[in-house]
Amino acid sequence: MFPFQQSDDLVPQISFNPHQEDITQQDLVALEQNYDYLPMNMGGGQPNNTIISTAPDHNNDQPSTTCDNNERKIMRRENERQRRQQMTFLTSSLRSLLPLEMIKGKRSVCDHMHEAVNYINHMKTKIEALIVMRDELKSRSDYSSAQATDHESGSSDTDYLNSVIVRPCWGGIEIVISVRFPLSRVLEVLNKEGLNIAGCSSTKVNGTLIHTIQCEVRSLCINS
């Protein structure tokens, strides 16, 4: 009569214990709070579709950026320090080359640079004057060398011009002189030597005067 009536074994037992319902809700809340810590696949079921945030963490990049900025500042300070050291060295070197009277009482770098320009112009003018003087001395030296060469080339002629020949003759001696001295001076020297001039003649050979003088020799001069 009752086709839908089934046995008590097939009907599930449902309990309406209020305490059990509260425990289940509490478990769900705890499970929801710890949702991120649940495994992807529990009990062999399908994996949960969880959303993982992939946004960049700017807090982690901030220390690296700060470190790079500090390194750049350190490099700029080091470059500036080296530049100042080099400028100090160059300024000191320039000041050491300038005369003391030009930098006396002047301490600024601008004053030293101005005096350096004046000193360079002064030295340039002085060098140009020395070059002109050098060229003049060089030309004089070349002229003196040319005269010395001419004198050496004509030394044989000079030896001939300054020759004196003394030979005996009847009643005395004959002196042949080819010198550039005046004849009056030659005769004066012969008189001082105690020679009596008997005769004198002069001839010109190749532009040179040759004097031939005959002298009488005293017995005193011969014995002496």
Backbone bond lengths (Angstrom), bond angles and torsions (degrees), N, CA, C in turn:
res aa  C-N    CA-C-N  psi(-1)  N-CA   C-N-CA  omega(-1)  CA-C   N-CA-C  phi
1 M - - - 1.458 - - 1.518 110.76 -
2 F 1.184 116.23 -29.63 1.489 120.88 179.67 1.515 108.39 -116.72
3 P 1.360 117.30 88.27 1.462 119.20 -175.36 1.515 112.73 -67.97
4 F 1.302 117.65 -26.95 1.468 119.60 -176.15 1.501 112.16 -87.36
5 Q 1.270 117.69 1.17 1.455 119.60 179.71 1.501 109.34 -80.63
6 Q 1.251 115.96 129.00 1.453 122.33 -179.57 1.506 108.76 -119.41
7 S 1.272 112.46 169.95 1.458 118.49 -179.90 1.497 111.10 -74.06
8 D 1.286 113.96 160.66 1.471 118.82 -179.55 1.507 112.81 -68.26
9 D 1.326 117.56 -19.67 1.472 118.95 -178.69 1.510 111.53 -71.50
10 L 1.338 117.24 -28.49 1.450 119.28 -177.01 1.509 112.49 -86.14
11 V 1.299 119.98 -14.95 1.463 121.74 -178.12 1.510 108.54 -88.26
12 P 1.340 117.08 124.77 1.461 119.12 179.84 1.497 111.41 -69.08
13 Q 1.306 113.18 147.53 1.449 119.32 179.67 1.522 108.97 -87.44
14 I 1.322 117.38 121.04 1.462 123.33 -178.94 1.500 107.91 -112.61
15 S 1.316 114.31 124.83 1.452 119.67 -179.37 1.496 109.32 -104.92
16 F 1.299 116.69 137.84 1.457 122.14 179.60 1.509 110.75 -110.57
17 N 1.321 116.17 46.36 1.455 120.82 179.88 1.520 108.42 -75.81
18 P 1.309 119.53 117.57 1.479 120.95 -178.62 1.511 113.29 -63.30
19 H 1.308 116.89 -31.72 1.476 118.59 178.88 1.512 110.85 -66.50
20 Q 1.308 115.83 -35.38 1.480 118.43 178.70 1.521 111.23 -66.67
21 E 1.326 119.33 -35.32 1.468 122.24 178.68 1.521 111.06 -66.28
22 D 1.338 116.32 -40.14 1.471 118.93 178.33 1.512 111.45 -64.54
23 I 1.304 116.85 -40.34 1.472 119.65 179.49 1.519 110.71 -64.13
24 T 1.291 116.77 -38.03 1.474 119.56 -179.59 1.520 110.77 -66.57
25 Q 1.326 119.17 -42.23 1.461 121.29 178.54 1.523 111.09 -64.44
26 Q 1.318 116.33 -39.95 1.465 119.17 177.68 1.517 111.03 -63.18
27 D 1.331 115.83 -39.81 1.475 118.50 178.50 1.518 111.02 -64.74
28 L 1.316 117.93 -37.77 1.469 120.35 179.31 1.521 111.51 -65.70
29 V 1.326 116.20 -40.34 1.470 119.21 178.12 1.510 110.62 -63.52
30 A 1.334 116.38 -44.12 1.471 119.67 178.72 1.510 111.25 -64.82
31 L 1.320 115.08 -37.85 1.469 118.71 179.15 1.517 111.73 -67.08
32 E 1.340 116.68 -36.69 1.465 120.32 178.73 1.522 111.33 -68.39
33 Q 1.338 116.32 -37.95 1.467 119.45 178.79 1.512 111.82 -66.54
34 N 1.299 116.80 -35.30 1.469 121.48 -179.34 1.516 111.88 -97.66
35 Y 1.311 115.30 28.06 1.468 119.19 -175.66 1.524 111.78 -64.91
36 D 1.327 116.32 -36.91 1.472 119.28 -178.02 1.503 112.36 -67.47
37 Y 1.323 117.68 -21.25 1.454 120.20 -177.20 1.519 112.81 -94.77
38 L 1.344 118.41 0.44 1.457 121.20 178.41 1.503 110.37 -75.81
39 P 1.296 120.23 146.24 1.468 122.42 177.49 1.505 110.34 -69.81
40 M 1.322 115.60 159.61 1.457 121.42 -178.70 1.514 112.02 -65.36
41 N 1.283 118.95 -36.39 1.470 122.35 -175.40 1.512 108.00 -133.07
42 M 1.276 115.83 109.22 1.462 120.87 -178.90 1.504 108.51 -105.90
43 G 1.304 114.87 125.42 1.456 120.23 175.27 1.503 113.86 66.42
44 G 1.366 118.06 25.88 1.453 121.21 176.85 1.504 114.17 79.10
45 G 1.331 118.66 10.12 1.452 121.06 -180.00 1.516 112.08 -80.11
46 Q 1.346 116.44 -173.14 1.443 121.82 179.42 1.520 110.25 -72.17
47 P 1.359 118.31 145.13 1.470 120.58 179.77 1.505 110.82 -65.34
48 N 1.340 114.72 144.37 1.458 120.15 178.68 1.519 109.92 -75.98
49 N 1.322 116.35 142.96 1.460 121.65 178.03 1.520 108.50 -87.56
50 T 1.337 115.91 83.72 1.465 120.70 179.90 1.509 109.69 -94.09
51 I 1.337 117.59 149.90 1.470 124.09 179.80 1.519 107.88 -102.67
52 I 1.349 115.89 122.31 1.465 121.85 -179.44 1.515 107.87 -107.05
53 S 1.309 118.33 128.39 1.460 122.84 -178.83 1.527 109.72 -76.05
54 T 1.343 115.69 129.83 1.473 121.91 179.00 1.522 112.01 -114.44
55 A 1.294 119.94 16.41 1.469 122.47 179.58 1.519 110.09 -67.29
56 P 1.343 118.51 141.55 1.469 120.91 -179.02 1.505 111.47 -66.05
57 D 1.308 113.47 143.44 1.461 120.13 179.53 1.519 108.71 -91.20
58 H 1.336 117.00 99.65 1.467 121.31 -178.15 1.513 111.72 -68.82
59 N 1.290 116.92 -22.80 1.468 118.67 -179.91 1.522 111.64 -67.41
60 N 1.359 116.67 -31.85 1.462 119.37 179.20 1.528 112.01 -75.54
61 D 1.374 118.53 -29.71 1.465 121.62 -179.43 1.516 112.39 -79.57
62 Q 1.283 119.71 -20.77 1.457 122.02 -175.39 1.524 113.31 -63.40
63 P 1.317 121.50 -41.96 1.482 119.82 177.87 1.519 112.96 -62.89
64 S 1.355 118.42 -35.63 1.463 120.82 178.82 1.517 111.45 -65.90
65 T 1.347 117.15 -42.42 1.468 120.73 178.66 1.523 110.98 -63.80
66 T 1.300 117.31 -41.43 1.468 121.04 178.25 1.522 111.52 -62.85
67 C 1.324 117.15 -38.19 1.468 121.23 178.69 1.521 111.24 -65.75
68 D 1.362 116.88 -40.54 1.466 120.25 178.35 1.520 111.19 -64.26
69 N 1.322 117.57 -41.55 1.462 120.69 178.86 1.523 111.36 -63.34
70 N 1.302 117.09 -39.45 1.467 120.35 178.41 1.525 111.36 -65.18
71 E 1.335 116.70 -39.62 1.461 119.69 178.53 1.523 111.20 -64.74
72 R 1.346 117.11 -40.01 1.466 119.96 178.08 1.525 110.98 -63.91
73 K 1.307 117.35 -41.20 1.461 120.25 178.31 1.523 111.18 -63.03
74 I 1.314 116.40 -41.15 1.470 120.00 179.40 1.525 110.74 -64.50
75 M 1.337 117.23 -40.83 1.464 120.77 179.25 1.517 111.13 -65.38
76 R 1.339 117.60 -41.56 1.463 120.13 178.49 1.526 111.31 -64.24
77 R 1.303 116.96 -40.68 1.470 119.81 178.15 1.526 111.14 -64.71
78 E 1.330 117.29 -39.44 1.459 120.62 179.99 1.522 111.17 -67.14
79 N 1.338 117.32 -41.70 1.464 120.79 177.79 1.522 111.38 -63.54
80 E 1.317 116.60 -41.31 1.456 120.14 178.70 1.526 111.16 -65.94
81 R 1.318 117.31 -38.67 1.466 120.77 178.36 1.526 110.89 -64.19
82 Q 1.333 117.20 -43.26 1.459 120.37 178.45 1.526 111.31 -65.44
83 R 1.330 117.45 -38.26 1.465 120.19 178.84 1.525 111.13 -63.89
84 R 1.316 116.64 -42.43 1.463 120.06 178.98 1.529 111.40 -65.72
85 Q 1.312 117.28 -38.87 1.463 120.13 177.31 1.523 111.15 -63.59
86 Q 1.317 117.41 -41.82 1.461 120.61 179.42 1.523 111.33 -65.84
87 M 1.332 117.82 -41.67 1.458 120.71 178.04 1.521 110.91 -64.21
88 T 1.315 117.40 -38.86 1.466 120.49 177.57 1.520 111.31 -63.54
89 F 1.328 116.67 -41.51 1.462 120.49 179.11 1.528 111.17 -65.33
90 L 1.328 117.60 -44.43 1.464 120.62 -179.75 1.525 111.31 -65.58
91 T 1.312 117.09 -39.69 1.462 120.21 178.66 1.525 111.31 -64.75
92 S 1.311 116.97 -40.89 1.466 120.57 177.78 1.523 111.16 -64.80
93 S 1.323 117.46 -40.11 1.464 120.79 178.47 1.519 110.94 -64.11
94 L 1.329 117.22 -42.44 1.459 120.70 178.55 1.519 110.97 -64.62
95 R 1.318 117.65 -41.94 1.464 121.18 179.94 1.524 111.47 -64.55
96 S 1.327 118.09 -33.27 1.464 120.79 179.62 1.522 112.17 -70.37
97 L 1.331 118.30 -22.34 1.462 121.52 -180.00 1.521 113.03 -85.72
98 L 1.308 117.77 -15.57 1.460 121.04 -177.70 1.523 110.35 -86.80
99 P 1.344 117.58 148.08 1.471 120.28 175.80 1.532 110.64 -62.90
100 L 1.314 114.83 150.72 1.461 119.93 -175.89 1.521 111.76 -64.43
101 E 1.344 117.19 -35.46 1.457 118.92 -177.52 1.528 112.40 -69.56
102 M 1.329 117.91 -19.22 1.463 120.41 -178.97 1.526 112.28 -83.26
103 I 1.318 118.24 -25.18 1.468 121.04 -177.77 1.524 111.98 -112.74
104 K 1.311 116.61 7.85 1.458 119.61 -179.09 1.525 109.66 -68.62
105 G 1.324 116.93 126.12 1.456 121.85 -179.81 1.511 114.61 79.45
106 K 1.324 118.45 5.89 1.468 122.02 -179.30 1.524 108.34 -120.63
107 R 1.318 115.59 119.30 1.457 120.59 -174.44 1.524 113.54 -112.20
108 S 1.322 118.40 -21.70 1.462 119.70 -176.12 1.525 110.42 -74.86
109 V 1.311 114.75 153.17 1.464 120.71 179.81 1.525 110.73 -67.08
110 C 1.331 117.46 -35.38 1.471 120.64 179.40 1.526 110.99 -62.59
111 D 1.330 117.21 -41.28 1.466 120.47 177.87 1.522 111.17 -64.65
112 H 1.314 117.07 -39.64 1.464 120.15 178.48 1.526 111.07 -64.75
113 M 1.321 117.25 -40.22 1.464 120.37 178.39 1.528 110.85 -65.02
114 H 1.333 117.11 -40.96 1.465 120.89 179.20 1.528 110.86 -64.14
115 E 1.322 117.31 -44.27 1.456 120.54 178.59 1.527 111.41 -67.55
116 A 1.315 117.37 -31.72 1.466 119.98 177.04 1.525 110.76 -64.98
117 V 1.331 117.33 -40.00 1.471 120.67 177.45 1.526 110.29 -63.76
118 N 1.334 117.27 -43.72 1.466 120.31 178.43 1.528 111.38 -63.10
119 Y 1.315 116.36 -40.52 1.466 120.09 -179.68 1.525 111.25 -66.43
120 I 1.318 117.12 -38.17 1.471 120.61 178.58 1.524 110.46 -64.95
121 N 1.331 117.18 -43.11 1.469 119.77 178.17 1.525 111.17 -64.45
122 H 1.335 116.70 -39.93 1.469 120.16 178.03 1.528 111.31 -62.78
123 M 1.312 117.15 -45.15 1.460 120.67 179.41 1.524 111.28 -66.12
124 K 1.321 117.34 -34.38 1.460 120.33 178.08 1.522 110.93 -63.33
125 T 1.338 116.43 -44.80 1.468 119.97 177.68 1.526 111.25 -63.47
126 K 1.314 116.60 -40.56 1.464 120.45 179.93 1.525 111.40 -65.94
127 I 1.304 117.16 -39.29 1.467 120.73 179.35 1.521 110.71 -66.18
128 E 1.333 116.57 -39.90 1.466 119.10 178.04 1.528 111.08 -62.44
129 A 1.337 117.51 -40.32 1.466 120.14 177.41 1.525 111.07 -65.15
130 L 1.315 117.53 -39.36 1.466 120.42 178.05 1.523 111.62 -66.35
131 I 1.320 117.50 -33.67 1.466 120.27 177.70 1.521 110.47 -65.06
132 V 1.347 116.51 -41.90 1.469 119.83 178.06 1.527 110.41 -63.28
133 M 1.329 116.89 -43.42 1.465 120.41 178.51 1.529 111.24 -63.49
134 R 1.326 116.46 -39.34 1.465 119.72 178.76 1.519 111.51 -62.76
135 D 1.326 116.58 -41.63 1.465 119.72 -179.89 1.525 111.10 -64.78
136 E 1.347 116.67 -38.94 1.467 119.29 178.10 1.525 111.20 -64.55
137 L 1.325 116.66 -45.37 1.465 119.49 178.97 1.521 111.52 -63.88
138 K 1.315 116.08 -35.34 1.458 119.42 179.44 1.520 111.31 -67.27
139 S 1.339 116.48 -39.97 1.467 119.29 178.34 1.527 110.89 -66.26
140 R 1.340 116.89 -38.72 1.466 119.38 177.19 1.527 110.92 -65.97
141 S 1.304 116.60 -39.48 1.462 119.80 178.93 1.521 111.21 -63.86
142 D 1.333 116.50 -40.55 1.465 119.43 178.00 1.526 111.17 -64.18
143 Y 1.358 116.75 -38.42 1.464 119.79 178.80 1.526 111.08 -66.36
144 S 1.347 116.79 -40.04 1.465 120.02 178.47 1.522 111.26 -66.25
145 S 1.324 116.65 -37.12 1.465 120.03 178.37 1.520 110.85 -65.49
146 A 1.327 115.98 -38.10 1.465 119.13 178.79 1.523 110.64 -65.92
147 Q 1.335 116.91 -40.42 1.465 119.27 177.86 1.523 111.14 -65.23
148 A 1.326 117.18 -39.70 1.457 119.86 178.77 1.518 111.08 -63.91
149 T 1.322 117.06 -36.98 1.465 120.55 178.09 1.517 110.91 -65.68
150 D 1.341 115.87 -42.40 1.465 118.94 177.59 1.524 111.14 -63.80
151 H 1.323 116.81 -37.68 1.465 120.22 179.63 1.531 110.97 -66.10
152 E 1.341 116.36 -40.17 1.459 119.31 178.94 1.522 111.62 -67.75
153 S 1.323 116.43 -37.57 1.471 119.13 179.44 1.518 111.75 -68.18
154 G 1.338 116.88 -28.91 1.462 119.37 179.61 1.513 113.59 -100.41
155 S 1.329 117.61 19.14 1.465 120.48 -178.59 1.517 111.85 -66.69
156 S 1.340 116.38 -33.83 1.480 118.49 179.68 1.512 111.08 -66.41
157 D 1.349 115.80 -39.29 1.462 119.03 176.91 1.517 110.93 -65.85
158 T 1.348 116.00 -36.95 1.462 119.27 179.00 1.519 111.29 -64.61
159 D 1.341 115.69 -39.88 1.464 118.66 177.25 1.526 111.23 -61.73
160 Y 1.328 114.48 -37.23 1.466 117.42 178.92 1.523 110.79 -69.06
161 L 1.350 116.20 -37.83 1.456 119.09 -178.26 1.519 112.20 -68.60
162 N 1.323 118.26 -27.45 1.459 121.94 -177.82 1.536 112.20 -100.65
163 S 1.282 116.76 28.80 1.478 120.06 -178.72 1.534 110.69 -91.63
164 V 1.356 115.26 148.44 1.477 123.05 177.30 1.530 108.04 -133.51
165 I 1.305 116.36 126.00 1.480 121.82 -179.49 1.536 107.95 -119.33
166 V 1.340 115.57 128.24 1.474 121.85 177.84 1.525 108.07 -120.76
167 R 1.295 116.92 124.02 1.470 121.03 179.21 1.550 109.09 -140.34
168 P 1.327 115.39 149.94 1.489 118.68 -178.78 1.542 111.65 -74.06
169 C 1.295 113.90 150.69 1.466 120.26 176.72 1.558 108.78 -143.68
170 W 1.330 117.56 178.65 1.462 120.70 -177.39 1.515 110.30 -64.64
171 G 1.328 116.54 116.03 1.464 123.21 175.92 1.521 113.43 82.15
172 G 1.294 117.63 6.22 1.479 116.97 -179.67 1.544 111.98 174.13
173 I 1.280 114.97 -142.53 1.471 120.36 -179.14 1.527 109.14 -132.65
174 E 1.293 113.35 158.52 1.467 120.12 177.26 1.550 107.98 -120.25
175 I 1.278 113.73 130.74 1.472 119.85 -177.66 1.526 108.23 -116.72
176 V 1.316 114.30 123.92 1.476 120.56 176.71 1.537 107.03 -110.80
177 I 1.303 114.56 118.77 1.471 119.97 -175.37 1.529 108.93 -123.33
178 S 1.318 115.03 130.93 1.477 120.50 173.05 1.536 107.70 -126.30
179 V 1.303 114.06 84.53 1.466 120.96 -178.65 1.517 108.60 -131.55
180 R 1.301 114.26 168.46 1.460 119.10 179.52 1.524 112.09 -91.70
181 F 1.337 116.48 2.51 1.455 118.77 177.18 1.526 109.56 -72.11
182 P 1.305 117.24 151.67 1.467 119.94 175.31 1.536 110.99 -65.07
183 L 1.309 116.47 150.19 1.472 121.17 -178.46 1.529 111.61 -64.00
184 S 1.308 116.89 -34.51 1.467 119.80 179.87 1.529 111.00 -62.94
185 R 1.289 117.20 -35.49 1.463 119.74 179.41 1.524 110.76 -70.39
186 V 1.325 116.29 -37.11 1.474 119.72 178.00 1.536 109.95 -64.15
187 L 1.304 116.27 -44.04 1.470 119.73 -179.69 1.526 110.93 -65.09
188 E 1.304 117.28 -36.05 1.460 120.42 178.43 1.520 111.22 -63.98
189 V 1.313 116.58 -40.01 1.466 120.22 178.99 1.526 110.52 -66.37
190 L 1.340 117.97 -39.98 1.466 121.54 179.91 1.529 111.10 -65.55
191 N 1.320 117.53 -38.45 1.462 120.05 177.90 1.523 111.51 -65.43
192 K 1.310 117.26 -36.79 1.454 119.92 177.86 1.518 111.61 -67.12
193 E 1.310 116.44 -27.04 1.457 120.32 178.21 1.545 112.26 -81.67
194 G 1.343 116.85 -2.64 1.471 120.57 177.41 1.516 114.35 87.49
195 L 1.299 118.58 24.96 1.464 122.74 179.51 1.527 108.96 -101.33
196 N 1.337 115.83 138.22 1.459 121.83 176.35 1.522 108.74 -95.02
197 I 1.302 116.33 124.68 1.453 121.16 -176.94 1.529 107.30 -79.34
198 A 1.328 116.51 117.84 1.463 121.46 178.15 1.514 111.30 -94.23
199 G 1.296 118.42 -32.62 1.460 121.22 -179.20 1.526 109.95 -167.87
200 C 1.302 113.24 160.24 1.483 117.97 -178.89 1.520 108.26 -152.06
201 S 1.300 115.73 138.22 1.463 122.10 176.92 1.540 108.89 -140.57
202 S 1.325 115.04 151.60 1.477 120.12 -178.70 1.519 109.35 -132.13
203 T 1.305 116.38 137.39 1.462 123.54 176.69 1.543 108.54 -131.06
204 K 1.319 114.61 154.45 1.470 120.22 -179.24 1.520 109.50 -112.70
205 V 1.322 116.61 120.05 1.466 123.09 -179.34 1.535 108.11 -124.09
206 N 1.350 114.70 117.88 1.481 120.58 179.68 1.529 112.06 53.80
207 G 1.313 115.08 40.84 1.452 120.07 178.19 1.501 114.66 79.15
208 T 1.334 118.50 7.19 1.461 121.94 -178.64 1.527 109.14 -119.01
209 L 1.338 116.13 132.85 1.454 120.82 178.61 1.520 110.14 -81.87
210 I 1.334 115.55 131.49 1.469 122.61 176.70 1.533 107.01 -116.29
211 H 1.344 113.85 119.63 1.459 120.10 -178.24 1.530 109.29 -99.33
212 T 1.337 114.04 131.78 1.479 120.71 175.95 1.532 107.74 -116.72
213 I 1.326 113.61 118.61 1.466 119.01 -174.05 1.528 108.63 -121.95
214 Q 1.372 115.25 127.74 1.467 120.46 174.16 1.526 107.96 -100.51
215 C 1.300 113.62 131.07 1.466 119.57 -176.41 1.530 109.42 -128.71
216 E 1.345 113.98 145.65 1.458 120.53 172.20 1.521 107.85 -94.52
217 V 1.340 113.03 133.94 1.460 118.10 -175.62 1.513 107.89 -100.63
218 R 1.305 117.02 130.89 1.445 121.72 176.42 1.520 108.67 -77.58
219 S 1.353 113.57 154.88 1.462 118.20 -179.57 1.522 111.47 -65.38
220 L 1.325 116.30 -30.34 1.454 120.46 179.94 1.525 110.70 -66.65
221 C 1.342 114.87 -39.35 1.466 118.73 -178.97 1.511 110.81 -69.79
222 I 1.379 116.65 -36.53 1.454 119.28 -178.93 1.520 110.16 -69.45
223 N 1.373 116.13 -43.43 1.454 119.09 -179.73 1.530 111.80 -64.21
224 S 1.346 114.25 -34.35 1.447 116.84 178.91 1.516 111.60 -71.96
